[in-house]
Amino acid sequence: MTRLIDLPALSQLVQAMGPAALIGQFAQAIEADFLRWPEFDKSARSACHSERGVIELMPVAGATHYAFKYVNGHPDNPARGLPTVMAFGVLAEVETGYPLLLSELTLTTALRTAATSAMAARALARRNGRCMALIGNGAQSEFQALAFHALLGIDEVRAFDVDAAATDKLQRNLADWPGLTVVRAASVQDAVRGADVVTTITADKARATILTPDMIEPGMHLNAVGGDCPGKTELHPDVLRAARIFVEYEPQTRIEGDIQQLAP
């Protein structure tokens, strides 16, 4: 029998475990898979781009299981009463093709994105960092803040968004989170000054330069999340040229990621 995990069931799990604990378990599982990364049959996403957004299929397979995720990204959706990102996925047996699981993945995607960011920073960022700049304060920003607090001990988040209401919501939703303070920054420059980690998670489909070379300080870890479609970037090319760059899957990141700005 194919099992189904719908949004109410997943929400109940998050409430029972707590988002920070669940993100921690996600990070452990993701790290374990990266340690056997060559074993997976991978390919770049199949994408359908439009003026309003993108719809993508993301397949991957191991020796025993095959999975895919359907996910969209439509920045204007909140004005229509819809989430920017929505997703679902299927897990199947390789040997028989039998679908074992159909799951809602919108909330899972939010948790997984934050868990991957914090997992990478735990390996790459300097030790004992306590301050993170968070540029772009939409729904994913809350998960990023919780992930970095739980996995790296970040206790101060300096938040900036061109939409002041987004920062209001971020501060309101995390106001009572123990040991975590969200400070409103006046600008991107104000947010990143002296930060140990800088996370960019903006939504606009544009070739932007959220971070420029003059903002970068030695030892700063940049977690560039928002460059997720062709023509959408967040970092000035010279920031990339001066940095050590780590990506999840280069064939994909060359298409959708900040390194699309660089020659192969």
C-alpha angles and dihedrals in degrees: 000000000000111000122223127210110189129184096266091053093047092046089052090053092050091049092048096048100028122240095260093054092046092049088052091054091047090053091052092050093045092049090050090053093049089055088062096034096134090060093067126090100229137177136173117270121275103234137191110198126195136168090266101044148301138283117202142184116210115194129185134164139191131188094284108017139047125198140175135185127210110207137165134198117202113159094193094056097096089065086058094048093256132115118259089231127036127171148169133178148194131222118199141173114258094210097055105012088234112157107234100179141019111191140180105238106181094098091033090055090054091050094043094049092052093043092052092049093051093042090055093045091051088060099037111028124085116269124261095020112160106176129070128183111216114200111189115032105205125127095294091057092071092055091047091052092049093046095051091044093051100040104031105023096245105170102172124055118187105203130199133171131160085231105069091196090063091056090046090056093046092052092045095049094048098036094107098038107125115247096002125106123190113203121192112233123209094222144350089269091051092050098049099042107116094352120148093208129025118198119190114195105159123159108208115111095232141115093251134170103216091159123040128188094258090063096055121097128193113277095014113145114220117206103190106187106151101069093093107139138041111286093017117111139152106191130071109244091241090059088059094045091055095046139076103246126212121182134179099232117357099205088058097040091053087063101036114021141065093277089069082088092063131076114251 
